[in-house]
Amino acid sequence: MPSAYRPERQPDFASFPDTTPIVIDNGASTFRIGWAGEEEPRVAFRNIVQRPRHRSSGETVTVVGDNDPALMKYFDCTRSVIRSPFDDDVVYQFEYMEYILDYAFDRLGATSEVGHPILMTECECNPSFSRARMSELLFETYGVPSIAFGIDDAFSYKYNQKLGNCGEDGLAISCEHGTCHVVPFLKGQPVLEACCRTNIGGFHITDFLRQLLSLKYPYHSASITWEKAEELKKEHCYVALDYMSELQIFKLKEKKKQILLKTTTEGRMRAKQRRAEEEALREKQEEERPEAVQQTPEPPKARILTAEDYRISIGIERFRCPEILFQPGMIGIDQAGIDEMVSISLRRLMENESVKERICQSILVTGGCSLIPGMIPRLESGIRQFRPYLAPLRLVRAADPLLDAWRGAAAFAASSRFGRQTFSLADYREHGENLFHRYNIVYSL
């Protein structure tokens, strides 16, 4: 487990002055919270809520994040439904969001009111309704003095720009838990009018893998849980450079396997038939002998279960499941793949070809799905099909696709410009939701 995942309660909350901002990366998969200016979040956990029952008394409790092994002894978490405050990448269930924030601030060390400015990440073009409800929750429940919202992909891009991985003009491809986004950048700022989104992400890859394995091994369907499928995805899945060629390779392998099985099966059947004939002849000879003694037949022996009975084989599923990022139609979603979204985003930019060439030389790939082996070469191959012949193209993976968004937000919150990018409770009460129609921060580290 990474060092950033420290769910224990932090003891130094009171040592930070009230002006130190708290940075929250509110991801659909993982919730991260920490202090501005630090390199690692203090607390990180899965952004989910469960309500298991006590095994003996039937009492129901609320559990946030991953299942605690100590809690599993007393509460039945296997039958509780996992709830998320997100619908794709937008927060809608604020009842669950309040449980998550309660747990996060408690783990950070807060005892009553938080009393610190908040910087929270959000998705591109987040609806004003979601922003307003989140602001109301933070202001009214936790006594937050001021809030700022920023796009997680923009923070990740700016952090990698600071490291020298990408330029001022470029493009961010974010493959996240529930969605994928393509965001172009001009002069260091995101161009939201040209961004693209598709409703496919790591969750859909895991769910597709679980469905395929359940169909392939129906007698193991109860043991192929979502968590097990997620583990198999991280360990074995990869992105094929050429999907159809990879299918042909597996088709040839399967054909050779079938021929071998057929040959060995026929030989095995002939040997079994020969043994049966010899056994029948021997029994006939024994019956013809007058001194033959009637013997009690032995009961049939039970077959001993081996490791093969509990083993599943993953073949074509290894690259078939990640392929839905490039061909969403495989799971019935009529949307563009992430390589095609880059072409659409570039067409939406009202810039000349020289600017687009400069953008294509600074493409940053971030998000958890970018860690799947083969993702960068496949993206480069797909994007080249939409670009002119011999046009320059450069793709680079983020320094840390999982934590760079939080680190960029922490660096932004520690800068001197952060105070001018926030809004207070008085501003929210004066303008209401109209405040968010024109609210937009300037990203600078």
PyMOL commands that set and color helices and strands:
alter all, ss='L'
color gray80, all
select helices_A, chain A and resi 13-15+69-72+94-108+128-142+152-163+192-194+202-216+218-220+226-236+243-288+307-310+317-320+322-325+328-331+338-348+353-360+368-371+375-384+404-413+418-421+425-431+434-437
alter helices_A, ss='H'
color red, helices_A
select strands_A, chain A and resi 22-26+30-35+43-46+49-50+53-54+63-64+75-76+86-87+90-91+118-122+146-151+170-175+180-186+189-190+196-198+363-366+395-397+423-424
alter strands_A, ss='S'
color yellow, strands_A
deselect
rebuild
show_as cartoon
